């Protein structure tokens, strides 16, 4: 999948994607497309995603957080912005593309466990997306200290192959584009 295809898929949902790099750290935002009526600002941001790219010899794309602000999406916009995997698939695919272009082969994330019962759903969701469970962080004493420092919380550590995920998610985006 190409950057242009991801951007076209976002535009078809009334969104633009913006990526900013601060050294190896990235922050992505999905914003409503400007209508020319002004009023640009925080309310226009409907999703954010951040992490960092550690190119070879590490070759790791670290996906730190993904937030979709459903409360900022009006009822009228929901049908257009939602898709098989929603806005998150666009941001995730764009970060995978950035990682692949930097030579990353592995993608890592933590399905956070905030104690609200949602963690199991996240692990299943990421599993359907193509990630594999590495281990549960927070049950292994001293062994978990590095992960706790990197991720800042407990949950399930998961890895994915950047090229395989990009091919899979890119296929989903191309399929969506062919229907639009």
Residue frames as a rotation matrix with the C-alpha (Angstrom) as fourth column:
UNK 1
0.585 0.811 0.000 0.00
0.811 -0.585 0.000 0.00
0.000 0.000 -1.000 0.00
UNK 2
-0.376 -0.718 0.586 1.20
0.702 -0.633 -0.325 3.52
0.605 0.289 0.742 -0.71
UNK 3
-0.799 0.026 -0.600 1.01
0.422 -0.688 -0.591 6.74
-0.428 -0.726 0.539 1.26
UNK 4
-0.848 0.482 -0.222 -1.30
-0.517 -0.658 0.547 8.11
0.117 0.579 0.807 -1.46
UNK 5
-0.371 0.734 -0.569 -3.71
0.128 0.647 0.751 5.17
0.920 0.206 -0.334 -1.08
UNK 6
-0.435 0.177 -0.883 -3.86
0.898 0.163 -0.409 5.63
0.071 -0.971 -0.230 2.69
UNK 7
-0.877 0.075 -0.475 -4.48
0.040 -0.973 -0.228 9.37
-0.479 -0.219 0.850 2.25
UNK 8
-0.710 0.659 -0.248 -7.22
-0.444 -0.147 0.884 8.70
0.546 0.738 0.397 -0.35
UNK 9
-0.295 0.588 -0.754 -8.89
0.593 0.731 0.338 6.24
0.749 -0.347 -0.564 2.04
UNK 10
-0.599 0.041 -0.800 -8.77
0.712 -0.429 -0.555 8.87
-0.366 -0.902 0.228 4.80
UNK 11
-0.929 0.228 -0.293 -10.13
-0.318 -0.896 0.310 11.57
-0.192 0.381 0.904 2.46
UNK 12
-0.569 0.748 -0.342 -13.01
-0.024 0.401 0.916 9.26
0.822 0.529 -0.210 1.48
UNK 13
-0.053 0.513 -0.857 -13.97
0.922 0.355 0.155 9.30
0.384 -0.782 -0.491 5.18
UNK 14
0.751 0.369 0.547 -13.73
0.242 -0.925 0.292 13.07
0.614 -0.087 -0.784 5.43
UNK 15
0.835 -0.504 -0.219 -10.34
0.217 -0.063 0.974 12.92
-0.505 -0.861 0.056 7.16
UNK 16
0.594 -0.803 -0.053 -6.80
-0.376 -0.219 -0.900 14.07
0.711 0.555 -0.432 6.61
UNK 17
0.808 -0.431 -0.401 -3.80
0.589 0.593 0.549 12.40
0.001 -0.680 0.733 8.22
UNK 18
0.660 -0.636 0.400 -0.90
-0.478 -0.766 -0.429 14.41
0.580 0.092 -0.810 9.55
UNK 19
0.727 -0.519 -0.450 2.41
0.663 0.700 0.263 12.94
0.178 -0.490 0.853 10.73
UNK 20
0.682 -0.590 0.432 5.05
-0.580 -0.796 -0.173 14.87
0.446 -0.132 -0.885 12.63
UNK 21
0.533 -0.619 -0.577 8.45
0.639 0.741 -0.206 13.49
0.555 -0.259 0.790 13.57
UNK 22
0.756 -0.434 0.490 10.54
-0.634 -0.675 0.379 14.70
0.166 -0.597 -0.785 16.48
UNK 23
-0.428 -0.879 0.211 13.72
-0.871 0.463 0.164 12.72
-0.242 -0.113 -0.964 15.90
UNK 24
-0.956 0.036 -0.291 12.66
-0.072 0.933 0.351 9.07
0.284 0.357 -0.890 16.04
UNK 25
-0.640 0.757 -0.135 9.36
0.382 0.161 -0.910 9.89
-0.667 -0.634 -0.392 17.80
UNK 26
-0.862 0.415 0.290 6.22
0.156 -0.327 0.932 10.34
0.482 0.849 0.218 15.72
UNK 27
-0.559 0.810 -0.179 2.78
0.109 -0.142 -0.984 11.75
-0.822 -0.569 -0.009 16.38
UNK 28
-0.891 0.364 0.273 -0.05
0.312 0.051 0.949 11.20
0.331 0.930 -0.159 13.94
UNK 29
-0.591 0.774 -0.225 -3.42
-0.157 -0.384 -0.910 12.90
-0.791 -0.503 0.348 13.90
UNK 30
-0.605 0.582 0.543 -6.58
0.770 0.256 0.584 12.13
0.201 0.772 -0.603 11.97
UNK 31
-0.731 0.332 -0.596 -8.47
0.009 -0.869 -0.495 15.39
-0.682 -0.367 0.632 11.47
UNK 32
0.391 0.882 0.264 -11.71
0.555 0.003 -0.832 16.31
-0.734 0.472 -0.489 9.82
UNK 33
-0.378 -0.445 0.812 -11.12
0.918 -0.297 0.264 17.74
0.123 0.845 0.521 6.37
UNK 34
-0.744 0.061 -0.665 -11.38
0.174 -0.944 -0.282 21.51
-0.645 -0.326 0.691 6.33
UNK 35
0.027 0.867 0.498 -14.68
0.936 0.153 -0.318 22.75
-0.352 0.475 -0.807 5.01
UNK 36
-0.529 -0.278 0.802 -13.56
0.614 -0.778 0.135 26.35
0.586 0.564 0.582 4.49
UNK 37
0.525 0.810 0.261 -15.80
0.321 -0.473 0.820 27.54
0.788 -0.347 -0.508 7.34
UNK 38
-0.159 -0.651 0.743 -12.89
-0.602 -0.532 -0.595 28.16
0.783 -0.542 -0.307 9.73
UNK 39
0.614 0.452 0.647 -13.01
-0.780 0.223 0.585 26.95
0.120 -0.863 0.490 13.31
UNK 40
0.337 -0.588 -0.735 -9.95
-0.029 0.774 -0.632 24.73
0.941 0.234 0.244 13.01
UNK 41
-0.050 -0.416 0.908 -8.63
-0.933 -0.304 -0.190 23.38
0.355 -0.857 -0.374 16.32
UNK 42
-0.802 -0.338 0.492 -8.64
-0.551 0.736 -0.392 20.57
-0.229 -0.586 -0.777 18.84
UNK 43
0.072 0.922 0.381 -12.24
-0.478 0.367 -0.798 19.60
-0.876 -0.124 0.467 18.04
UNK 44
0.516 0.089 -0.852 -11.07
-0.855 0.113 -0.506 18.71
0.051 0.990 0.134 14.53
UNK 45
-0.616 -0.761 -0.203 -8.76
-0.719 0.648 -0.251 15.97
0.323 -0.009 -0.946 15.84
UNK 46
0.505 0.863 0.003 -10.73
-0.813 0.475 0.337 12.72
0.289 -0.173 0.941 15.92
UNK 47
0.965 -0.245 -0.090 -7.83
0.261 0.914 0.310 10.31
0.006 -0.323 0.946 16.55
UNK 48
0.464 -0.884 0.058 -4.15
-0.880 -0.468 -0.088 10.31
0.105 -0.011 -0.994 17.54
UNK 49
0.946 -0.307 -0.107 -1.38
0.310 0.951 0.017 7.73
0.097 -0.049 0.994 17.37
UNK 50
0.565 -0.814 0.136 2.20
-0.794 -0.581 -0.177 7.98
0.223 -0.008 -0.975 18.58
UNK 51
0.901 -0.396 0.177 5.31
0.306 0.869 0.388 5.93
-0.308 -0.295 0.904 19.02
UNK 52
0.337 -0.826 -0.452 8.85
-0.705 -0.540 0.461 5.80
-0.624 0.163 -0.764 17.72
UNK 53
0.958 -0.152 -0.244 10.89
-0.109 0.592 -0.799 4.28
0.266 0.791 0.550 14.93
UNK 54
0.349 -0.893 0.284 14.16
-0.519 0.068 0.852 2.56
-0.780 -0.445 -0.440 15.87
UNK 55
0.724 -0.043 -0.688 15.76
-0.662 0.234 -0.712 1.78
0.192 0.971 0.141 12.48
UNK 56
0.788 -0.499 -0.361 18.37
0.446 0.867 -0.224 -0.97
0.424 0.015 0.905 11.95
UNK 57
-0.766 -0.337 -0.547 20.23
-0.330 0.937 -0.116 -2.40
0.551 0.091 -0.829 13.68
UNK 58
-0.766 0.535 0.356 17.16
-0.287 0.210 -0.934 -2.46
-0.575 -0.818 -0.007 15.98
UNK 59
-0.895 0.403 -0.192 14.54
-0.122 0.192 0.974 -2.39
0.429 0.895 -0.122 13.23
UNK 60
-0.574 0.697 -0.430 11.60
0.811 0.410 -0.418 -1.82
-0.115 -0.589 -0.800 15.59
UNK 61
-0.487 0.593 0.641 8.43
-0.127 -0.775 0.619 0.20
0.864 0.220 0.453 15.15
UNK 62
-0.848 0.166 -0.504 7.16
0.530 0.209 -0.822 0.94
-0.031 -0.964 -0.265 18.65
UNK 63
-0.256 0.852 0.456 3.42
0.153 -0.430 0.890 1.73
0.954 0.298 -0.020 18.66
UNK 64
-0.965 -0.250 -0.081 2.86
0.126 -0.170 -0.977 3.51
0.230 -0.953 0.196 21.94
UNK 65
-0.538 0.825 -0.174 -0.70
0.180 -0.089 -0.980 4.82
-0.823 -0.558 -0.100 21.96
UNK 66
-0.842 0.461 0.280 -3.76
0.263 -0.101 0.959 4.99
0.470 0.882 -0.036 19.74
UNK 67
-0.626 0.676 -0.389 -6.74
0.312 -0.240 -0.919 7.07
-0.715 -0.697 -0.061 20.77
UNK 68
-0.694 0.552 0.463 -9.94
0.432 -0.196 0.880 7.42
0.577 0.811 -0.102 18.78
UNK 69
-0.918 0.348 -0.188 -12.20
-0.060 -0.592 -0.804 10.13
-0.391 -0.727 0.565 20.18
UNK 70
-0.638 0.725 0.261 -15.62
0.729 0.458 0.509 8.71
0.249 0.515 -0.820 19.32
UNK 71
0.071 0.689 -0.721 -17.27
0.803 -0.468 -0.368 11.51
-0.591 -0.553 -0.587 21.29
UNK 72
-0.365 -0.282 -0.887 -15.89
-0.178 -0.914 0.364 13.99
-0.914 0.291 0.283 18.72
UNK 73
-0.996 0.085 0.023 -17.51
0.046 0.278 0.959 12.13
0.075 0.957 -0.281 15.81
UNK 74
-0.462 0.887 -0.013 -21.08
-0.802 -0.424 -0.422 13.23
-0.379 -0.184 0.907 15.19
UNK 75
0.010 0.597 0.802 -23.85
-0.006 0.802 -0.597 10.78
-1.000 0.001 0.011 14.44
UNK 76
0.852 0.340 -0.397 -23.92
-0.330 -0.239 -0.913 12.10
-0.406 0.909 -0.091 10.86
UNK 77
0.208 -0.886 -0.414 -20.17
-0.969 -0.130 -0.210 11.39
0.132 0.445 -0.886 10.43
UNK 78
0.005 -0.273 0.962 -20.16
-0.644 0.735 0.212 7.91
-0.765 -0.621 -0.172 11.97
UNK 79
0.752 0.371 0.546 -21.25
0.110 0.745 -0.658 6.00
-0.650 0.555 0.519 8.87
UNK 80
0.903 -0.424 -0.073 -18.63
-0.215 -0.297 -0.930 7.69
0.373 0.856 -0.359 6.72
UNK 81
0.180 -0.908 0.378 -15.70
-0.941 -0.271 -0.204 7.51
0.287 -0.319 -0.903 9.17
UNK 82
0.096 -0.116 0.989 -16.26
-0.616 0.773 0.151 3.98
-0.782 -0.623 0.002 10.38
UNK 83
0.179 -0.086 -0.980 -15.15
-0.859 0.472 -0.198 0.99
0.480 0.877 0.011 8.36
UNK 84
0.499 0.015 -0.866 -14.11
0.094 0.993 0.071 -2.60
0.861 -0.117 0.495 9.01
UNK 85
0.047 -0.557 -0.829 -11.48
0.964 0.244 -0.109 -1.52
0.263 -0.794 0.548 11.54
UNK 86
0.800 0.448 -0.399 -12.27
0.559 -0.798 0.225 2.18
-0.218 -0.403 -0.889 11.70
UNK 87
0.892 -0.433 0.132 -9.97
-0.367 -0.863 -0.348 5.16
0.265 0.261 -0.928 11.81
UNK 88
0.515 -0.717 0.470 -7.34
-0.477 0.216 0.852 3.18
-0.713 -0.663 -0.230 13.71
UNK 89
0.520 -0.318 0.793 -6.53
0.633 0.767 -0.107 1.07
-0.574 0.557 0.600 10.63
UNK 90
0.833 -0.198 0.517 -5.58
0.311 -0.605 -0.733 4.23
0.458 0.771 -0.442 8.72
UNK 91
0.675 -0.594 0.437 -3.26
-0.730 -0.622 0.283 5.50
0.104 -0.510 -0.854 11.45
UNK 92
0.495 -0.474 0.728 -1.79
-0.217 0.744 0.632 2.06
-0.841 -0.471 0.265 12.09
UNK 93
0.664 -0.217 0.715 -1.10
0.707 0.493 -0.507 1.46
-0.243 0.842 0.481 8.41
UNK 94
0.825 -0.386 0.412 0.52
-0.106 -0.822 -0.559 4.87
0.555 0.418 -0.720 8.03
UNK 95
0.522 -0.679 0.516 2.84
-0.796 -0.170 0.581 4.16
-0.307 -0.714 -0.629 10.98
UNK 96
0.520 -0.320 0.792 3.67
0.256 0.943 0.213 0.74
-0.815 0.092 0.572 9.50
UNK 97
0.813 -0.204 0.545 4.56
0.526 -0.141 -0.838 2.43
0.248 0.969 -0.007 6.22
UNK 98
0.709 -0.579 0.403 6.83
-0.621 -0.783 -0.035 4.89
0.336 -0.225 -0.915 8.07
UNK 99
0.456 -0.521 0.722 8.46
-0.516 0.506 0.691 1.96
-0.725 -0.687 -0.039 9.89
UNK 100
0.657 -0.167 0.735 8.94
0.553 0.769 -0.320 -0.05
-0.512 0.617 0.598 6.69
UNK 101
0.851 -0.323 0.414 10.50
0.164 -0.586 -0.794 2.94
0.499 0.743 -0.446 4.94
UNK 102
0.500 -0.680 0.537 12.95
-0.855 -0.486 0.181 3.25
0.137 -0.550 -0.824 7.85
UNK 103
-0.282 -0.656 -0.700 13.92
-0.564 0.703 -0.432 -0.43
0.776 0.273 -0.569 7.60
UNK 104
-0.405 0.204 0.891 11.89
-0.856 0.259 -0.448 -1.74
-0.322 -0.944 0.070 10.56
UNK 105
-0.657 0.160 -0.737 10.95
-0.292 0.846 0.445 -5.42
0.695 0.508 -0.509 10.48
UNK 106
-0.525 0.438 -0.730 9.25
0.783 0.585 -0.213 -5.76
0.333 -0.683 -0.650 13.86
UNK 107
-0.251 0.551 0.796 6.34
-0.340 -0.820 0.460 -3.84
0.907 -0.155 0.393 15.31
UNK 108
-0.671 0.005 -0.742 5.62
0.625 0.544 -0.561 -3.90
0.400 -0.839 -0.368 19.04
UNK 109
-0.221 0.639 0.737 2.75
-0.445 -0.738 0.507 -2.73
0.868 -0.216 0.447 21.22
UNK 110
-0.991 0.060 -0.121 1.22
0.136 0.426 -0.895 -3.20
-0.002 -0.903 -0.430 24.64
UNK 111
-0.126 0.991 0.040 -2.47
0.182 -0.016 0.983 -4.02
0.975 0.131 -0.179 24.89
UNK 112
-0.743 -0.294 0.601 -2.87
-0.411 -0.508 -0.757 -2.01
0.528 -0.810 0.256 28.09
UNK 113
-0.148 0.683 -0.715 -4.73
0.677 0.597 0.430 -3.47
0.720 -0.420 -0.551 31.05
UNK 114
-0.583 0.016 0.812 -6.35
-0.349 -0.908 -0.232 -0.61
0.733 -0.419 0.535 32.94
UNK 115
-0.982 0.188 -0.035 -8.29
0.125 0.496 -0.859 -3.04
-0.144 -0.848 -0.511 35.11
UNK 116
-0.431 0.868 -0.246 -11.59
-0.735 -0.496 -0.463 -2.20
-0.524 -0.019 0.852 33.42
UNK 117
0.064 0.454 0.889 -12.11
0.072 0.886 -0.458 -5.58
-0.995 0.093 0.024 31.73
UNK 118
0.816 0.273 -0.510 -11.34
-0.416 -0.336 -0.845 -4.18
-0.402 0.901 -0.161 28.27
UNK 119
-0.104 -0.990 -0.094 -7.84
-0.824 0.033 0.566 -5.68
-0.557 0.136 -0.819 27.98
UNK 120
-0.323 0.031 0.946 -9.08
0.202 0.979 0.037 -9.08
-0.924 0.203 -0.323 26.78
UNK 121
0.730 0.652 0.205 -10.98
0.385 -0.144 -0.912 -7.41
-0.565 0.744 -0.356 23.95
UNK 122
0.610 -0.584 -0.535 -7.88
-0.711 -0.702 -0.045 -5.45
-0.349 0.408 -0.844 22.97
UNK 123
-0.409 -0.792 0.453 -5.76
-0.494 0.609 0.621 -8.61
-0.767 0.031 -0.640 22.84
UNK 124
0.006 0.493 0.870 -8.36
0.571 0.712 -0.408 -10.33
-0.821 0.499 -0.277 20.61
UNK 125
0.890 0.345 -0.297 -8.62
0.019 -0.679 -0.734 -7.23
-0.455 0.648 -0.611 18.41
UNK 126
0.252 -0.885 -0.392 -4.85
-0.884 -0.376 0.279 -6.96
-0.394 0.276 -0.877 17.92
UNK 127
-0.420 -0.338 0.842 -4.70
-0.081 0.938 0.336 -10.72
-0.904 0.073 -0.421 17.34
UNK 128
0.493 0.674 0.550 -7.25
0.568 0.229 -0.790 -10.37
-0.659 0.702 -0.270 14.50
UNK 129
0.868 -0.202 -0.453 -5.12
-0.404 -0.818 -0.409 -7.56
-0.288 0.539 -0.792 13.10
UNK 130
0.744 -0.577 -0.338 -2.11
0.009 0.514 -0.858 -9.90
0.668 0.635 0.387 12.94
UNK 131
-0.018 -0.756 0.655 -0.20
-0.860 -0.323 -0.395 -9.39
0.510 -0.570 -0.644 16.20
UNK 132
0.274 0.018 -0.961 1.04
0.249 0.964 0.089 -12.27
0.929 -0.264 0.260 18.34
UNK 133
0.936 0.115 0.332 1.20
-0.288 -0.289 0.913 -12.35
0.201 -0.950 -0.237 22.13
UNK 134
-0.037 -0.993 -0.114 4.72
-0.297 0.120 -0.947 -12.22
0.954 -0.001 -0.299 23.57
UNK 135
-0.588 -0.098 -0.803 3.89
0.678 0.481 -0.555 -12.20
0.441 -0.871 -0.217 27.30
UNK 136
0.648 0.756 0.093 1.77
0.497 -0.512 0.701 -10.60
0.577 -0.408 -0.707 29.98
UNK 137
-0.477 -0.791 0.384 3.58
0.240 -0.537 -0.809 -7.67
0.846 -0.294 0.445 31.60
UNK 138
-0.096 0.389 0.916 2.94
-0.781 -0.600 0.173 -7.18
0.617 -0.699 0.362 35.29
UNK 139
0.877 0.458 0.145 3.01
-0.457 0.702 0.546 -10.76
0.148 -0.545 0.825 36.56
UNK 140
0.699 -0.653 -0.291 6.73
0.438 0.713 -0.548 -11.53
0.565 0.256 0.784 36.33
UNK 141
0.696 -0.411 -0.588 8.36
0.561 -0.200 0.803 -9.49
-0.448 -0.889 0.091 39.09
UNK 142
0.100 -0.783 -0.613 11.79
-0.068 -0.621 0.781 -8.09
-0.993 -0.036 -0.115 38.24
UNK 143
-0.535 -0.287 0.794 11.65
0.688 0.397 0.608 -9.49
-0.490 0.872 -0.015 34.69
UNK 144
0.316 0.803 0.505 8.91
0.947 -0.299 -0.118 -6.95
0.056 0.515 -0.855 33.93
UNK 145
0.214 -0.226 -0.950 10.83
0.470 -0.829 0.303 -3.85
-0.856 -0.511 -0.072 35.02
UNK 146
-0.837 -0.543 -0.059 12.20
0.224 -0.439 0.870 -3.00
-0.499 0.716 0.489 31.53
UNK 147
-0.546 0.707 0.450 8.74
0.688 0.071 0.722 -3.35
0.479 0.704 -0.525 29.96
UNK 148
0.369 0.698 -0.614 7.11
0.919 -0.374 0.128 -1.37
-0.140 -0.611 -0.779 32.77
UNK 149
-0.188 -0.530 -0.827 9.62
0.332 -0.827 0.454 1.44
-0.924 -0.189 0.331 32.22
UNK 150
-0.964 -0.200 0.174 9.16
0.215 -0.207 0.954 1.45
-0.154 0.958 0.243 28.43
UNK 151
-0.511 0.837 0.194 5.37
0.533 0.132 0.836 1.05
0.674 0.530 -0.514 28.36
UNK 152
-0.826 0.138 0.546 4.42
-0.422 -0.795 -0.437 2.74
0.373 -0.591 0.715 31.62
UNK 153
0.037 0.885 0.465 1.83
-0.988 0.102 -0.115 0.13
-0.149 -0.455 0.878 32.56
UNK 154
-0.614 -0.143 0.777 0.74
-0.210 0.978 0.014 -3.48
-0.761 -0.155 -0.630 32.65
UNK 155
0.431 0.773 -0.466 -0.90
-0.763 0.036 -0.645 -5.45
-0.481 0.634 0.605 29.88
UNK 156
0.591 -0.167 0.789 -0.12
0.364 0.928 -0.076 -7.90
-0.720 0.332 0.610 27.11
UNK 157
-0.173 -0.746 -0.643 3.03
-0.545 -0.472 0.693 -7.34
-0.821 0.470 -0.325 25.01
UNK 158
0.635 0.429 0.642 2.42
0.326 0.605 -0.726 -8.14
-0.700 0.671 0.244 21.38
UNK 159
-0.448 -0.806 -0.386 4.64
-0.219 -0.320 0.922 -8.20
-0.867 0.498 -0.033 18.29
UNK 160
0.745 0.608 0.274 3.93
0.134 0.267 -0.955 -8.14
-0.654 0.748 0.117 14.59
UNK 161
-0.292 -0.779 0.555 5.90
0.777 0.144 0.612 -8.46
-0.557 0.610 0.564 11.37
UNK 162
-0.307 0.152 -0.940 5.92
-0.182 -0.978 -0.099 -5.01
-0.934 0.140 0.328 9.72
UNK 163
-0.864 -0.077 -0.498 5.83
-0.498 -0.015 0.867 -6.32
-0.074 0.997 -0.025 6.13
UNK 164
-0.785 0.605 -0.133 3.09
0.562 0.786 0.257 -8.89
0.260 0.127 -0.957 6.83
UNK 165
-0.215 0.716 -0.664 0.96
0.682 -0.377 -0.627 -6.34
-0.699 -0.587 -0.407 8.71
UNK 166
-0.487 -0.033 -0.873 1.46
-0.398 -0.881 0.256 -3.75
-0.777 0.472 0.416 6.00
UNK 167
-0.954 0.147 -0.260 0.37
-0.176 0.424 0.888 -6.25
0.241 0.894 -0.379 3.34
UNK 168
-0.561 0.780 -0.277 -2.68
0.825 0.553 -0.115 -7.32
0.064 -0.293 -0.954 5.36
UNK 169
-0.079 0.545 -0.835 -3.83
0.519 -0.692 -0.501 -3.85
-0.851 -0.473 -0.229 6.38
UNK 170
-0.713 -0.230 -0.662 -2.94
-0.402 -0.639 0.656 -2.43
-0.574 0.734 0.363 2.98
UNK 171
-0.908 0.418 0.024 -5.24
0.306 0.622 0.721 -5.05
0.287 0.662 -0.693 1.46
UNK 172
-0.180 0.861 -0.475 -8.07
0.918 -0.027 -0.397 -3.89
-0.354 -0.507 -0.786 3.72
UNK 173
-0.199 0.049 -0.979 -7.51
0.002 -0.999 -0.051 -0.26
-0.980 -0.012 0.199 2.70
UNK 174
-0.927 -0.163 -0.339 -7.37
-0.330 -0.081 0.941 -1.13
-0.181 0.983 0.021 -1.00
UNK 175
-0.668 0.744 0.012 -10.60
0.719 0.641 0.268 -3.12
0.191 0.188 -0.963 -0.66
UNK 176
-0.001 0.652 -0.758 -12.27
0.682 -0.554 -0.477 -0.14
-0.732 -0.518 -0.444 1.04
UNK 177
-0.510 -0.271 -0.816 -11.00
-0.297 -0.835 0.463 2.16
-0.807 0.479 0.345 -1.72
UNK 178
-0.992 0.121 0.027 -12.46
0.074 0.398 0.914 -0.08
0.100 0.909 -0.404 -4.42
UNK 179
-0.292 0.941 -0.171 -15.90
0.956 0.292 -0.026 0.25
0.026 -0.171 -0.985 -2.76
UNK 180
-0.160 0.201 -0.967 -15.76
0.431 -0.866 -0.251 4.03
-0.888 -0.457 0.052 -2.35
